[in-house]
Amino acid sequence: MTGDGAPAVALRETCRLVCGAVPLWPYHRARLESGGCGPDVLSAADAVVEREAQAWTGPDSSRLRLTVVVDGGGAADARVQRRLSSLDVPGGPIAVPVEVDAPPGLPLHAAKPADRSWWDAAQRRARSAGGDQAIVTLGGRILDGGTATVWLVIDGALCTPAAPDAVAGVARAFVLERCSAVGLPVRVGDLTLTDLMRADEVLLTNAFAGAVAVRGRGGPHCERVREEFARIWSS
Protein backbone atom coordinates (compact mmCIF):
# COMPACT_ATOMS: atom_id res chain seq x y z
CA MET A 1 0.00 0.00 0.00
CA THR A 2 1.21 3.49 -0.75
CA GLY A 3 1.56 6.06 1.98
CA ASP A 4 -1.69 7.85 1.18
CA GLY A 5 -3.78 4.68 1.32
CA ALA A 6 -4.05 4.21 -2.45
CA PRO A 7 -3.84 0.68 -3.89
CA ALA A 8 -0.65 -0.39 -5.67
CA VAL A 9 -2.68 -1.01 -8.86
CA ALA A 10 -6.11 0.09 -10.00
CA LEU A 11 -8.95 -1.98 -8.52
CA ARG A 12 -12.44 -2.61 -9.85
CA GLU A 13 -15.70 -3.56 -8.15
CA THR A 14 -18.68 -4.70 -10.23
CA CYS A 15 -21.84 -4.36 -8.15
CA ARG A 16 -25.54 -5.07 -8.49
CA LEU A 17 -27.68 -2.00 -7.90
CA VAL A 18 -31.13 -2.68 -6.44
CA CYS A 19 -33.65 0.12 -5.87
CA GLY A 20 -31.05 2.78 -5.21
CA ALA A 21 -28.75 0.65 -3.04
CA VAL A 22 -25.92 -1.87 -3.36
CA PRO A 23 -26.81 -4.70 -0.93
CA LEU A 24 -23.39 -6.33 -1.23
CA TRP A 25 -21.43 -3.08 -0.87
CA PRO A 26 -19.98 -4.05 2.57
CA TYR A 27 -18.31 -7.01 0.84
CA HIS A 28 -17.06 -4.88 -2.04
CA ARG A 29 -15.74 -2.29 0.41
CA ALA A 30 -13.96 -4.95 2.47
CA ARG A 31 -12.23 -6.23 -0.65
CA LEU A 32 -11.09 -2.72 -1.58
CA GLU A 33 -9.69 -2.33 1.91
CA SER A 34 -7.86 -5.67 1.78
CA GLY A 35 -6.52 -4.65 -1.64
CA GLY A 36 -4.77 -1.60 -0.22
CA CYS A 37 -7.37 1.18 -0.01
CA GLY A 38 -7.05 3.33 3.12
CA PRO A 39 -9.79 5.22 5.00
CA ASP A 40 -9.78 8.32 2.79
CA VAL A 41 -9.96 6.27 -0.40
CA LEU A 42 -12.74 4.10 1.03
CA SER A 43 -14.70 7.22 2.02
CA ALA A 44 -14.33 8.52 -1.53
CA ALA A 45 -15.58 5.18 -2.88
CA ASP A 46 -18.54 5.28 -0.48
CA ALA A 47 -19.41 8.75 -1.73
CA VAL A 48 -19.37 7.91 -5.44
CA VAL A 49 -21.38 4.74 -4.84
CA GLU A 50 -24.01 6.64 -2.87
CA ARG A 51 -24.17 9.38 -5.48
CA GLU A 52 -24.61 7.02 -8.42
CA ALA A 53 -26.92 4.61 -6.60
CA GLN A 54 -29.34 7.30 -5.50
CA ALA A 55 -29.56 8.62 -9.05
CA TRP A 56 -30.94 5.26 -10.27
CA THR A 57 -34.02 4.38 -8.26
CA GLY A 58 -37.13 2.63 -9.50
CA PRO A 59 -38.69 -0.81 -10.00
CA ASP A 60 -36.37 -1.80 -12.87
CA SER A 61 -33.12 -1.08 -11.03
CA SER A 62 -32.51 -4.73 -10.06
CA ARG A 63 -30.79 -5.23 -13.42
CA LEU A 64 -28.44 -2.28 -13.11
CA ARG A 65 -24.68 -2.71 -12.84
CA LEU A 66 -22.63 -0.21 -10.89
CA THR A 67 -18.90 -0.34 -11.61
CA VAL A 68 -16.45 1.31 -9.21
CA VAL A 69 -12.81 1.86 -10.15
CA VAL A 70 -10.17 3.07 -7.70
CA ASP A 71 -7.03 4.06 -9.58
CA GLY A 72 -3.42 3.81 -8.43
CA GLY A 73 -3.58 7.40 -7.17
CA GLY A 74 -6.55 6.65 -4.94
CA ALA A 75 -9.19 8.45 -7.02
CA ALA A 76 -12.57 6.70 -7.09
CA ASP A 77 -15.07 6.83 -9.93
CA ALA A 78 -18.31 4.97 -10.62
CA ARG A 79 -20.77 4.49 -13.47
CA VAL A 80 -24.09 2.71 -13.88
CA GLN A 81 -25.21 0.64 -16.85
CA ARG A 82 -28.45 -1.18 -17.55
CA ARG A 83 -27.35 -4.56 -18.87
CA LEU A 84 -27.41 -8.31 -18.34
CA SER A 85 -24.65 -10.31 -16.71
CA SER A 86 -22.24 -12.51 -18.65
CA LEU A 87 -23.94 -15.37 -16.79
CA ASP A 88 -27.44 -14.47 -18.03
CA VAL A 89 -27.56 -17.05 -20.81
CA PRO A 90 -30.85 -18.79 -21.73
CA GLY A 91 -30.62 -22.36 -20.49
CA GLY A 92 -27.51 -21.54 -18.46
CA PRO A 93 -23.97 -20.73 -19.58
CA ILE A 94 -21.87 -23.34 -21.33
CA ALA A 95 -18.55 -23.64 -19.47
CA VAL A 96 -15.39 -24.50 -21.40
CA PRO A 97 -12.02 -25.38 -19.80
CA VAL A 98 -9.27 -23.04 -20.98
CA GLU A 99 -5.67 -24.04 -20.20
CA VAL A 100 -3.19 -21.20 -19.53
CA ASP A 101 0.58 -21.02 -19.10
CA ALA A 102 0.67 -19.02 -15.86
CA PRO A 103 -1.66 -17.84 -13.10
CA PRO A 104 -2.90 -14.25 -13.07
CA GLY A 105 -0.93 -11.51 -11.38
CA LEU A 106 -3.30 -10.52 -8.59
CA PRO A 107 -3.28 -7.46 -6.33
CA LEU A 108 -2.88 -7.68 -2.56
CA HIS A 109 -5.13 -10.36 -1.00
CA ALA A 110 -6.47 -11.41 -4.42
CA ALA A 111 -8.48 -8.20 -4.87
CA LYS A 112 -10.07 -7.67 -8.28
CA PRO A 113 -7.80 -5.70 -10.62
CA ALA A 114 -9.15 -3.12 -13.03
CA ASP A 115 -6.96 -4.71 -15.70
CA ARG A 116 -8.97 -7.74 -16.75
CA SER A 117 -6.87 -8.69 -19.80
CA TRP A 118 -5.88 -12.12 -18.41
CA TRP A 119 -9.52 -13.10 -17.86
CA ASP A 120 -10.72 -11.41 -21.06
CA ALA A 121 -8.26 -13.51 -23.08
CA ALA A 122 -9.60 -16.68 -21.45
CA GLN A 123 -13.16 -15.60 -22.21
CA ARG A 124 -12.32 -15.04 -25.88
CA ARG A 125 -10.87 -18.53 -26.10
CA ALA A 126 -13.96 -20.01 -24.43
CA ARG A 127 -16.27 -18.21 -26.87
CA SER A 128 -14.21 -19.33 -29.85
CA ALA A 129 -14.73 -22.90 -28.62
CA GLY A 130 -18.50 -22.42 -28.46
CA GLY A 131 -18.74 -21.61 -24.75
CA ASP A 132 -20.03 -18.72 -22.65
CA GLN A 133 -17.75 -18.96 -19.63
CA ALA A 134 -14.12 -20.01 -19.27
CA ILE A 135 -13.06 -22.34 -16.50
CA VAL A 136 -9.39 -21.44 -16.44
CA THR A 137 -6.91 -24.22 -15.66
CA LEU A 138 -3.17 -24.58 -15.22
CA GLY A 139 -1.81 -28.10 -15.54
CA GLY A 140 -5.36 -29.41 -15.16
CA ARG A 141 -5.88 -27.53 -11.89
CA ILE A 142 -8.82 -25.09 -11.84
CA LEU A 143 -7.69 -21.52 -11.16
CA ASP A 144 -10.76 -19.36 -11.70
CA GLY A 145 -13.71 -18.57 -13.92
CA GLY A 146 -13.61 -16.05 -16.73
CA THR A 147 -16.09 -13.68 -15.04
CA ALA A 148 -17.20 -15.70 -12.03
CA THR A 149 -16.15 -17.92 -9.17
CA VAL A 150 -16.33 -21.65 -9.93
CA TRP A 151 -18.10 -23.99 -7.49
CA LEU A 152 -18.35 -27.78 -7.68
CA VAL A 153 -20.66 -29.90 -5.58
CA ILE A 154 -18.71 -33.02 -4.67
CA ASP A 155 -19.88 -35.57 -2.08
CA GLY A 156 -22.41 -33.08 -0.75
CA ALA A 157 -19.86 -30.27 -0.23
CA LEU A 158 -19.66 -26.97 -2.05
CA CYS A 159 -16.06 -26.70 -3.28
CA THR A 160 -14.18 -23.75 -4.77
CA PRO A 161 -10.54 -22.95 -5.64
CA ALA A 162 -8.43 -20.96 -3.22
CA ALA A 163 -7.84 -17.22 -3.67
CA PRO A 164 -5.17 -16.73 -4.93
CA ASP A 165 -4.99 -18.01 -7.63
CA ALA A 166 -8.70 -17.21 -7.98
CA VAL A 167 -9.90 -13.66 -7.41
CA ALA A 168 -11.37 -13.30 -3.92
CA GLY A 169 -14.85 -12.77 -5.36
CA VAL A 170 -17.45 -10.74 -3.50
CA ALA A 171 -20.12 -13.33 -4.28
CA ARG A 172 -17.62 -15.97 -3.17
CA ALA A 173 -17.25 -14.25 0.22
CA PHE A 174 -21.02 -14.00 0.54
CA VAL A 175 -21.52 -17.70 -0.23
CA LEU A 176 -18.77 -18.78 2.14
CA GLU A 177 -20.36 -16.71 4.91
CA ARG A 178 -23.84 -18.03 4.21
CA CYS A 179 -22.95 -21.72 3.84
CA SER A 180 -23.92 -22.53 7.41
CA ALA A 181 -27.23 -20.73 6.94
CA VAL A 182 -28.13 -22.81 3.89
CA GLY A 183 -26.89 -26.03 5.46
CA LEU A 184 -24.06 -26.66 3.04
CA PRO A 185 -20.59 -27.89 3.99
CA VAL A 186 -17.86 -26.01 2.12
CA ARG A 187 -14.30 -26.78 1.05
CA VAL A 188 -11.70 -24.37 -0.31
CA GLY A 189 -8.73 -25.93 -2.05
CA ASP A 190 -7.34 -27.52 -5.17
CA LEU A 191 -9.83 -28.67 -7.79
CA THR A 192 -9.04 -30.39 -11.06
CA LEU A 193 -10.65 -31.14 -14.40
CA THR A 194 -11.33 -34.62 -13.05
CA ASP A 195 -13.29 -33.02 -10.21
CA LEU A 196 -15.18 -30.91 -12.75
CA MET A 197 -16.23 -34.01 -14.67
CA ARG A 198 -17.34 -35.96 -11.61
CA ALA A 199 -19.08 -33.12 -9.75
CA ASP A 200 -22.78 -33.53 -9.03
CA GLU A 201 -23.37 -29.84 -9.76
CA VAL A 202 -21.35 -26.99 -11.26
CA LEU A 203 -22.31 -23.42 -10.52
CA LEU A 204 -20.88 -19.96 -11.07
CA THR A 205 -21.26 -16.88 -8.90
CA ASN A 206 -20.53 -13.22 -9.26
CA ALA A 207 -21.78 -10.10 -7.51
CA PHE A 208 -24.02 -9.06 -10.40
CA ALA A 209 -25.73 -12.31 -11.42
CA GLY A 210 -25.66 -14.16 -8.10
CA ALA A 211 -25.60 -17.94 -8.53
CA VAL A 212 -26.14 -19.60 -11.92
CA ALA A 213 -25.86 -23.28 -12.77
CA VAL A 214 -23.69 -24.31 -15.70
CA ARG A 215 -25.93 -25.69 -18.43
CA GLY A 216 -27.09 -29.18 -17.55
CA ARG A 217 -25.18 -29.18 -14.24
CA GLY A 218 -27.69 -27.64 -11.81
CA GLY A 219 -29.36 -29.12 -8.76
CA PRO A 220 -30.58 -28.45 -5.24
CA HIS A 221 -27.35 -26.93 -3.92
CA CYS A 222 -27.35 -24.32 -6.67
CA GLU A 223 -30.97 -23.50 -5.95
CA ARG A 224 -30.27 -23.01 -2.24
CA VAL A 225 -27.36 -20.69 -2.97
CA ARG A 226 -29.43 -18.80 -5.55
CA GLU A 227 -32.13 -18.26 -2.95
CA GLU A 228 -29.62 -16.61 -0.61
CA PHE A 229 -28.83 -14.01 -3.27
CA ALA A 230 -32.53 -13.47 -3.97
CA ARG A 231 -33.07 -12.91 -0.27
CA ILE A 232 -30.40 -10.24 0.14
CA TRP A 233 -31.43 -8.43 -3.06
CA SER A 234 -35.07 -8.30 -1.96
CA SER A 235 -34.45 -7.27 1.66
TORTI-926373 format. One line per 5 residues: number of its first residue (from 1); their letters; for each residue x, z negated, y negated of C-alpha. Coordinates in Angstrom, 2 decimals, m for minus. Example, Ala and Ser with C-alpha at 12.3 -4.5 7.8 and 13.67 -1.06 7.14 Angstrom:
1> as> 12.30,m7.80,4.50; 13.67,m7.14,1.06
// end
This chain:
1> mtgdg> 0.00,0.00,0.00; 1.21,0.75,m3.49; 1.56,m1.98,m6.06; m1.69,m1.18,m7.85; m3.78,m1.32,m4.68
6> apava> m4.05,2.45,m4.21; m3.84,3.89,m0.68; m0.65,5.67,0.39; m2.68,8.86,1.01; m6.11,10.00,m0.09
11> lretc> m8.95,8.52,1.98; m12.44,9.85,2.61; m15.70,8.15,3.56; m18.68,10.23,4.70; m21.84,8.15,4.36
16> rlvcg> m25.54,8.49,5.07; m27.68,7.90,2.00; m31.13,6.44,2.68; m33.65,5.87,m0.12; m31.05,5.21,m2.78
21> avplw> m28.75,3.04,m0.65; m25.92,3.36,1.87; m26.81,0.93,4.70; m23.39,1.23,6.33; m21.43,0.87,3.08
26> pyhra> m19.98,m2.57,4.05; m18.31,m0.84,7.01; m17.06,2.04,4.88; m15.74,m0.41,2.29; m13.96,m2.47,4.95
31> rlesg> m12.23,0.65,6.23; m11.09,1.58,2.72; m9.69,m1.91,2.33; m7.86,m1.78,5.67; m6.52,1.64,4.65
36> gcgpd> m4.77,0.22,1.60; m7.37,0.01,m1.18; m7.05,m3.12,m3.33; m9.79,m5.00,m5.22; m9.78,m2.79,m8.32
41> vlsaa> m9.96,0.40,m6.27; m12.74,m1.03,m4.10; m14.70,m2.02,m7.22; m14.33,1.53,m8.52; m15.58,2.88,m5.18
46> davve> m18.54,0.48,m5.28; m19.41,1.73,m8.75; m19.37,5.44,m7.91; m21.38,4.84,m4.74; m24.01,2.87,m6.64
51> reaqa> m24.17,5.48,m9.38; m24.61,8.42,m7.02; m26.92,6.60,m4.61; m29.34,5.50,m7.30; m29.56,9.05,m8.62
56> wtgpd> m30.94,10.27,m5.26; m34.02,8.26,m4.38; m37.13,9.50,m2.63; m38.69,10.00,0.81; m36.37,12.87,1.80
61> ssrlr> m33.12,11.03,1.08; m32.51,10.06,4.73; m30.79,13.42,5.23; m28.44,13.11,2.28; m24.68,12.84,2.71
66> ltvvv> m22.63,10.89,0.21; m18.90,11.61,0.34; m16.45,9.21,m1.31; m12.81,10.15,m1.86; m10.17,7.70,m3.07
71> dggga> m7.03,9.58,m4.06; m3.42,8.43,m3.81; m3.58,7.17,m7.40; m6.55,4.94,m6.65; m9.19,7.02,m8.45
76> adarv> m12.57,7.09,m6.70; m15.07,9.93,m6.83; m18.31,10.62,m4.97; m20.77,13.47,m4.49; m24.09,13.88,m2.71
81> qrrls> m25.21,16.85,m0.64; m28.45,17.55,1.18; m27.35,18.87,4.56; m27.41,18.34,8.31; m24.65,16.71,10.31
86> sldvp> m22.24,18.65,12.51; m23.94,16.79,15.37; m27.44,18.03,14.47; m27.56,20.81,17.05; m30.85,21.73,18.79
91> ggpia> m30.62,20.49,22.36; m27.51,18.46,21.54; m23.97,19.58,20.73; m21.87,21.33,23.34; m18.55,19.47,23.64
96> vpvev> m15.39,21.40,24.50; m12.02,19.80,25.38; m9.27,20.98,23.04; m5.67,20.20,24.04; m3.19,19.53,21.20
101> dappg> 0.58,19.10,21.02; 0.67,15.86,19.02; m1.66,13.10,17.84; m2.90,13.07,14.25; m0.93,11.38,11.51
106> lplha> m3.30,8.59,10.52; m3.28,6.33,7.46; m2.88,2.56,7.68; m5.13,1.00,10.36; m6.47,4.42,11.41
111> akpad> m8.48,4.87,8.20; m10.07,8.28,7.67; m7.80,10.62,5.70; m9.15,13.03,3.12; m6.96,15.70,4.71
116> rswwd> m8.97,16.75,7.74; m6.87,19.80,8.69; m5.88,18.41,12.12; m9.52,17.86,13.10; m10.72,21.06,11.41
121> aaqrr> m8.26,23.08,13.51; m9.60,21.45,16.68; m13.16,22.21,15.60; m12.32,25.88,15.04; m10.87,26.10,18.53
126> arsag> m13.96,24.43,20.01; m16.27,26.87,18.21; m14.21,29.85,19.33; m14.73,28.62,22.90; m18.50,28.46,22.42
131> gdqai> m18.74,24.75,21.61; m20.03,22.65,18.72; m17.75,19.63,18.96; m14.12,19.27,20.01; m13.06,16.50,22.34
136> vtlgg> m9.39,16.44,21.44; m6.91,15.66,24.22; m3.17,15.22,24.58; m1.81,15.54,28.10; m5.36,15.16,29.41
141> rildg> m5.88,11.89,27.53; m8.82,11.84,25.09; m7.69,11.16,21.52; m10.76,11.70,19.36; m13.71,13.92,18.57
146> gtatv> m13.61,16.73,16.05; m16.09,15.04,13.68; m17.20,12.03,15.70; m16.15,9.17,17.92; m16.33,9.93,21.65
151> wlvid> m18.10,7.49,23.99; m18.35,7.68,27.78; m20.66,5.58,29.90; m18.71,4.67,33.02; m19.88,2.08,35.57
156> galct> m22.41,0.75,33.08; m19.86,0.23,30.27; m19.66,2.05,26.97; m16.06,3.28,26.70; m14.18,4.77,23.75
161> paapd> m10.54,5.64,22.95; m8.43,3.22,20.96; m7.84,3.67,17.22; m5.17,4.93,16.73; m4.99,7.63,18.01
166> avagv> m8.70,7.98,17.21; m9.90,7.41,13.66; m11.37,3.92,13.30; m14.85,5.36,12.77; m17.45,3.50,10.74
171> arafv> m20.12,4.28,13.33; m17.62,3.17,15.97; m17.25,m0.22,14.25; m21.02,m0.54,14.00; m21.52,0.23,17.70
176> lercs> m18.77,m2.14,18.78; m20.36,m4.91,16.71; m23.84,m4.21,18.03; m22.95,m3.84,21.72; m23.92,m7.41,22.53
181> avglp> m27.23,m6.94,20.73; m28.13,m3.89,22.81; m26.89,m5.46,26.03; m24.06,m3.04,26.66; m20.59,m3.99,27.89
186> vrvgd> m17.86,m2.12,26.01; m14.30,m1.05,26.78; m11.70,0.31,24.37; m8.73,2.05,25.93; m7.34,5.17,27.52
191> ltltd> m9.83,7.79,28.67; m9.04,11.06,30.39; m10.65,14.40,31.14; m11.33,13.05,34.62; m13.29,10.21,33.02
196> lmrad> m15.18,12.75,30.91; m16.23,14.67,34.01; m17.34,11.61,35.96; m19.08,9.75,33.12; m22.78,9.03,33.53
201> evllt> m23.37,9.76,29.84; m21.35,11.26,26.99; m22.31,10.52,23.42; m20.88,11.07,19.96; m21.26,8.90,16.88
206> nafag> m20.53,9.26,13.22; m21.78,7.51,10.10; m24.02,10.40,9.06; m25.73,11.42,12.31; m25.66,8.10,14.16
211> avavr> m25.60,8.53,17.94; m26.14,11.92,19.60; m25.86,12.77,23.28; m23.69,15.70,24.31; m25.93,18.43,25.69
216> grggp> m27.09,17.55,29.18; m25.18,14.24,29.18; m27.69,11.81,27.64; m29.36,8.76,29.12; m30.58,5.24,28.45
221> hcerv> m27.35,3.92,26.93; m27.35,6.67,24.32; m30.97,5.95,23.50; m30.27,2.24,23.01; m27.36,2.97,20.69
226> reefa> m29.43,5.55,18.80; m32.13,2.95,18.26; m29.62,0.61,16.61; m28.83,3.27,14.01; m32.53,3.97,13.47
231> riwss> m33.07,0.27,12.91; m30.40,m0.14,10.24; m31.43,3.06,8.43; m35.07,1.96,8.30; m34.45,m1.66,7.27
// end
